[in-house]
């Protein structure tokens, strides 16, 4: 086993929360997810005219690649951006990331404005835009490292909840802005790419003007940016590897729910595209509100308890969705089933909103402060891997059974594994067993 890097004498250089830096990080993540949410609902429809002449299976495969390549790039580049941010600072990485978003969302707008006769070029540019946007958007781990830099351990979970709130807000408002943006630009296809690019530019200018570097200049990481060895070292840090695996399984489970949600509402209730838009907006709204609920709860309870609560809620909610999917064949039950569906969906989303910041806070608190960017990048990398495999497995399982219950049962099975792993991560939170220099100000001491 590799020996972890030594922890600096003062791993928590400041006990004062940097609210300005956290506000900028929230804006960066929000704008990034907003751009993602703007493009996501319309991309299949915009790609389809360029795929004329292909079979339905081939069209589905191309659109699937356009979706999954984004998460693949995040899986590869999240640890890289994290290591670079440990070396040169958080601000340069966030600025590079936002600049990339400006460029590649604009490229997406150019791609979908080409005539249908240039189908190969359009699909090629769309693919390039998705690759670039995925690489640029792989900086969420760096954003989490900023929160770790400027929050003491006892406020870490509350800070990490901001990322979940940003995700929920972006997921909610993105489709809304896409809808109104298309109307604003008279249904021109390039409108969604232009909007995403302009919003990324706004975030870039704000970050340039306001954001101040948070990385401790005394912390100097190594120069190996693409390094499997260093990733293995992160996974060998006591309990951190297990927490990252827990995060992967939770994301894997939740991604199956996300990927099949529109299919379930159509199969069970015959919902239209507009109805599904409202369903997804509801998911984002619940995620945002639950993130806001988490912050005061983090003051009174430990991350371990909140993590357990989130896992239990996810199991209950997803098991209830399996029951809804099984019972949907009986039209006499549709009225109460729809209410049960919304309740089960809300419970699942609230559970995930508790799991997400809890794991991130625990991983951060148990890691060497000089490697926060790298460790949080590896954590987000495995989350991206879960977002890659989850939709694929969920979609296959959904079509494999008449009652469509298999993806939700699979998700429950994954979460039962998570529940079995939780007792093994209930250990002190100071990085790698070193004493918390806040002298007990946090909830845990080594």
C-alpha positions in Angstrom: 0.0 0.0 0.0 1.3 3.5 -0.9 2.0 5.8 2.0 -0.3 8.8 1.9 1.2 12.3 1.8 1.9 13.8 5.2 -0.7 16.1 6.7 0.5 19.7 7.2 0.9 20.9 10.7 -2.1 23.2 10.3 -4.5 21.4 7.9 -7.3 23.9 8.7 -5.6 27.2 8.2 -8.8 29.2 8.8 -11.8 28.6 11.1 -13.7 31.4 9.3 -16.1 30.5 6.5 -15.3 32.4 3.3 -18.9 33.2 2.3 -17.8 35.2 -0.9 -15.9 32.2 -2.2 -18.7 29.8 -1.4 -21.2 32.1 -3.2 -19.0 32.1 -6.3 -18.7 28.4 -6.2 -22.5 28.1 -5.9 -22.9 30.4 -8.9 -20.3 28.4 -10.9 -22.0 25.0 -10.3 -25.4 26.5 -10.8 -24.5 28.1 -14.1 -22.8 24.9 -15.2 -25.9 22.8 -14.4 -28.1 25.4 -15.8 -26.3 25.2 -19.2 -26.5 21.4 -18.9 -30.3 21.6 -18.1 -30.9 23.9 -21.0 -29.3 21.6 -23.6 -30.4 18.3 -22.2 -34.2 18.3 -22.9 -33.9 19.4 -26.5 -30.7 17.5 -27.7 -32.4 14.3 -28.8 -34.9 16.2 -30.9 -32.3 18.5 -32.4 -30.0 15.6 -33.3 -32.7 13.4 -34.9 -33.0 15.4 -38.2 -29.3 14.8 -38.9 -29.7 11.1 -38.5 -32.1 10.5 -41.4 -31.5 7.2 -43.2 -30.4 5.4 -40.1 -32.4 2.7 -38.4 -34.1 3.4 -35.1 -31.5 1.4 -33.3 -28.7 3.3 -34.9 -30.4 6.6 -34.1 -30.8 5.6 -30.5 -27.1 4.5 -30.3 -25.9 7.9 -31.6 -28.1 9.9 -29.3 -27.0 7.6 -26.4 -23.3 8.3 -27.2 -24.1 12.1 -27.2 -25.5 11.7 -23.7 -22.9 9.4 -22.2 -19.8 11.0 -23.7 -20.4 14.0 -21.3 -20.2 11.8 -18.2 -17.3 9.8 -19.6 -15.2 13.0 -19.9 -16.2 13.9 -16.4 -15.1 10.5 -15.2 -11.7 10.9 -16.8 -11.0 14.6 -16.1 -12.5 15.2 -12.6 -9.3 13.8 -10.8 -7.1 15.7 -13.3 -8.7 19.1 -12.7 -8.6 18.3 -8.9 -4.8 17.6 -9.1 -4.2 20.7 -11.2 -6.1 22.8 -8.7 -4.0 21.4 -5.9 -0.9 22.5 -7.8 -1.8 25.9 -9.3 -4.9 26.9 -7.4 -8.6 26.7 -7.6 -9.3 30.0 -9.4 -7.4 29.1 -12.6 -9.1 25.8 -12.9 -12.6 27.3 -12.4 -11.8 30.1 -15.0 -10.6 27.5 -17.5 -13.7 25.4 -16.9 -16.1 28.3 -17.4 -14.2 29.5 -20.5 -14.5 26.0 -22.0 -18.3 26.0 -21.3 -18.6 29.4 -23.1 -16.8 28.0 -26.2 -18.3 24.5 -26.4 -22.0 25.5 -25.7 -21.5 28.1 -28.5 -20.1 25.3 -30.7 -23.2 23.2 -29.9 -25.4 26.1 -31.1 -23.4 26.3 -34.3 -23.7 22.5 -34.9 -27.5 22.4 -34.6 -27.9 25.4 -36.9 -26.3 23.6 -39.9 -28.6 22.4 -42.7 -29.8 18.8 -42.6 -27.7 18.0 -45.7 -24.6 18.4 -43.5 -25.7 15.7 -41.1 -22.2 14.1 -40.6 -20.6 17.5 -39.9 -23.4 18.5 -37.5 -23.3 15.3 -35.5 -19.5 15.5 -35.4 -19.6 19.1 -34.1 -22.3 18.1 -31.6 -20.1 15.2 -30.4 -17.1 17.6 -30.1 -19.2 20.1 -28.2 -20.4 17.4 -25.7 -16.8 16.2 -25.2 -15.6 19.7 -24.6 -18.5 20.6 -22.3 -17.9 17.4 -20.3 -14.2 18.2 -19.8 -15.0 21.8 -18.9 -17.8 20.6 -16.5 -15.5 18.2 -14.7 -14.6 20.9 -12.2 -17.3 20.1 -9.6 -14.7 18.3 -7.6 -12.6 21.5 -7.6 -15.7 23.4 -6.5 -16.1 21.0 -3.6 -12.4 21.5 -2.8 -13.0 25.3 -2.6 -15.7 24.6 0.0 -13.3 22.4 1.9 -10.6 25.1 1.8 -12.8 27.8 3.3 -14.9 25.9 5.8 -13.8 24.4 9.1 -14.7 20.7 9.7 -17.8 21.4 11.8 -19.3 23.4 8.9 -18.2 21.2 6.1 -21.4 19.3 5.6 -23.4 22.6 5.5 -21.1 23.9 2.9 -21.2 20.8 0.7 -25.0 21.1 0.7 -24.7 24.3 -1.4 -23.5 22.1 -4.3 -26.7 20.0 -4.0 -28.8 23.2 -3.9 -27.0 24.4 -7.1 -27.7 21.1 -8.8 -31.4 21.2 -8.0 -31.8 24.9 -9.0 -30.0 24.4 -12.3 -31.9 21.2 -13.0 -35.2 23.0 -12.3 -34.6 26.3 -14.2 -32.6 24.9 -17.1 -35.6 23.3 -18.9 -37.7 26.4 -18.2 -35.0 28.7 -19.7 -34.7 26.4 -22.7 -38.5 26.6 -23.3 -38.6 30.4 -23.0 -35.3 30.8 -24.9 -36.6 28.9 -27.9 -39.6 31.2 -27.9 -37.4 34.3 -27.5 -35.3 33.3 -30.5 -38.3 32.4 -32.6 -37.7 28.6 -32.2 -34.2 28.9 -33.8 -32.3 25.7 -32.8 -29.1 27.6 -32.0 -30.9 29.5 -29.2 -30.3 26.9 -26.5 -26.6 26.8 -27.1 -26.4 30.6 -27.2 -28.2 30.9 -23.9 -26.0 28.3 -22.2 -22.9 30.0 -23.6 -24.0 33.5 -22.5 -24.8 32.3 -19.0 -21.4 30.6 -18.7 -19.8 33.9 -19.8 -21.7 35.8 -17.1 -20.4 33.3 -14.5 -16.9 33.6 -15.9 -16.9 37.4 -15.7 -18.2 37.3 -12.1 -15.6 34.8 -11.1 -12.8 36.9 -12.6 -14.0 40.0 -10.8 -14.8 38.6 -7.4 -13.4 35.1 -6.7 -10.2 35.0 -4.6 -7.9 32.0 -4.4 -8.7 29.7 -1.5 -6.0 27.1 -1.8 -3.4 27.3 1.0 -0.1 28.4 -0.8 1.9 26.1 1.5 0.2 23.1 0.1 2.0 22.0 -3.1 0.7 18.9 -4.9 2.7 16.7 -7.2 2.9 17.2 -11.0 1.3 13.9 -12.0 -2.0 14.9 -13.4 -3.0 11.8 -15.3 -2.1 9.2 -12.7 -3.8 5.8 -11.9 -1.3 5.3 -9.1 -2.4 8.5 -7.3 -6.1 7.5 -7.8 -5.3 4.2 -6.1 -3.6 6.1 -3.3 -6.8 8.1 -2.7 -8.9 4.9 -2.6 -6.5 3.4 0.0 -7.0 6.3 2.4 -8.7 4.8 5.5 -12.5 4.8 4.9 -12.3 7.2 2.0 -12.2 4.5 -0.6 -15.3 2.9 1.0 -17.1 6.2 1.0 -16.3 6.8 -2.6 -17.7 3.3 -3.4 -20.8 4.2 -1.4 -21.2 7.4 -3.4 -20.8 5.4 -6.7 -23.5 2.9 -5.7 -25.9 5.7 -4.6 -25.4 7.6 -7.8 -25.8 4.4 -9.8 -29.1 3.7 -8.1 -30.4 7.3 -8.5 -29.4 7.5 -12.1 -31.6 4.5 -12.9 -34.5 6.4 -11.5 -33.6 9.6 -13.4 -33.2 7.7 -16.7 -36.5 5.9 -16.6 -38.6 8.6 -15.0 -40.1 9.9 -18.3 -40.6 6.3 -19.5 -42.5 5.4 -16.3 -44.8 8.4 -16.4 -45.7 7.6 -20.0 -46.2 3.9 -19.4 -48.1 4.2 -16.1 -50.0 7.4 -16.6 -49.8 8.3 -20.3 -48.2 11.7 -19.5 -47.3 14.0 -22.4 -43.9 15.7 -23.0 -45.3 18.8 -21.3 -46.5 16.8 -18.3 -43.0 15.2 -18.1 -41.4 18.7 -18.1 -43.4 19.5 -15.0 -42.4 16.2 -13.4 -38.7 17.0 -13.9 -39.2 20.5 -12.7 -40.7 19.0 -9.6 -37.7 16.8 -9.1 -35.4 19.8 -9.3 -37.6 21.8 -6.9 -37.7 19.1 -4.3 -33.9 18.6 -4.6 -33.4 22.4 -4.0 -35.7 22.5 -1.0 -34.3 19.3 0.5 -30.8 20.8 0.1 -32.0 23.8 2.0 -33.4 21.5 4.7 -30.1 19.7 5.0 -28.1 22.8 6.0 -29.8 23.5 9.4 -30.0 19.7 10.1 -26.2 19.5 9.6 -25.8 21.8 12.6 -27.6 19.3 14.9 -26.8 15.9 13.6 -23.6 14.2 12.3 -23.0 13.4 8.7 -23.2 9.7 9.5 -26.8 10.0 10.8 -27.8 12.2 7.9 -26.2 9.7 5.4 -28.1 6.8 7.0 -31.3 8.8 6.9 -30.8 9.6 3.2 -30.1 5.9 2.3 -33.2 4.8 4.2 -35.4 7.4 2.4 -34.0 6.4 -1.0 -34.7 2.7 -0.3 -38.3 3.5 0.8 -38.9 5.8 -2.1 -37.5 3.6 -4.8 -39.3 0.5 -3.4 -42.5 2.5 -3.5 -41.8 3.4 -7.2 -41.5 -0.3 -8.0 -44.9 -0.9 -6.4 -46.4 2.0 -8.4 -44.9 0.5 -11.6 -46.3 -2.9 -10.8 -49.8 -1.6 -9.9 -50.0 0.8 -12.9 -51.6 -1.9 -15.2 -54.9 -1.5 -13.4 -56.6 1.7 -14.7 -59.0 1.7 -11.7 -56.1 2.6 -9.4 -54.6 5.5 -11.5 -56.0 8.3 -9.3 -54.3 7.2 -6.0 -51.4 5.7 -7.9 -50.4 9.2 -9.3 -50.5 10.6 -5.8 -48.4 7.7 -4.6 -46.0 8.2 -7.5 -45.3 11.9 -6.6 -44.9 11.0 -2.9 -42.5 8.1 -3.7 -40.6 10.4 -6.1 -40.3 13.1 -3.5 -39.0 10.7 -0.8 -36.4 9.3 -3.2 -35.2 12.8 -4.1 -35.0 14.0 -0.5 -33.0 10.9 0.4 -30.5 11.6 -2.4 -30.3 15.2 -1.3 -29.1 14.0 2.1 -26.7 11.4 0.8 -24.9 13.7 -1.6 -23.4 16.3 0.8 -23.0 13.8 3.6 -20.6 11.7 1.6 -18.8 14.7 0.2 -18.3 16.2 3.7 -17.0 12.9 5.1 -14.6 12.3 2.2 -13.3 15.9 2.6 -12.8 15.7 6.4 -10.9 12.4 6.1 -8.5 13.6 3.4 -5.2 15.5 3.5 -6.0 19.2 3.0 -3.1 19.5 0.6 -4.9 17.0 -1.7 -8.5 18.2 -1.4 -8.8 18.9 -5.1 -7.5 15.5 -6.1 -9.6 13.6 -3.5 -12.8 15.4 -4.3 -12.0 15.0 -8.0 -11.7 11.2 -7.6 -15.0 11.3 -5.7 -16.8 13.1 -8.5 -15.1 10.9 -11.1 -16.8 7.8 -9.6 -20.0 9.8 -9.4 -19.7 10.4 -13.1 -19.1 6.7 -13.7 -22.3 6.0 -11.8 -24.2 8.5 -14.1 -22.7 6.6 -17.1 -23.7 3.1 -16.2 -26.9 3.9 -14.3 -29.0 5.2 -17.3 -27.8 2.3 -19.5 -28.6 -0.4 -17.0 -31.9 1.3 -16.0 -33.1 1.7 -19.6 -32.3 -2.0 -20.4 -34.0 -3.3 -17.2 -37.0 -1.0 -17.8 -37.7 -2.7 -21.2 -36.9 -6.2 -19.9 -40.1 -6.6 -17.9 -43.8 -5.9 -18.7 -44.4 -4.3 -15.3 -41.2 -2.1 -15.5 -40.2 -2.7 -11.9 -36.7 -4.1 -12.5 -34.7 -0.8 -12.5 -36.2 0.3 -9.2 -35.6 -3.2 -7.6 -32.0 -3.0 -8.9 -31.6 0.4 -7.3 -33.0 -0.8 -4.0 -30.6 -3.8 -4.1 -27.6 -1.4 -4.6 -28.8 0.8 -1.7 -29.1 -2.3 0.5 -25.4 -2.9 -0.2 -24.7 0.7 0.8 -26.6 0.2 4.0 -24.4 -2.8 4.8 -21.3 -0.8 4.2 -22.3 2.2 6.4 -21.1 0.8 9.8 -17.6 0.5 8.3 -17.3 4.2 7.7 -18.4 5.4 11.2 -15.0 6.5 12.4 -13.5 9.8 13.5 -13.3 12.5 10.8 -10.0 14.2 11.2 -7.8 13.7 8.1 -6.0 10.3 8.2 -6.3 10.0 12.0 -4.7 13.4 12.9 -6.2 15.4 15.6 -8.6 18.2 14.6 -6.7 21.5 15.2 -10.0 23.2 16.0 -9.7 21.6 19.4 -13.1 20.0 19.4 -15.0 22.8 17.7 -16.3 20.2 15.2 -18.6 17.3 15.9 -15.8 14.7 15.9 -12.3 14.5 17.3 -9.7 11.9 16.6 
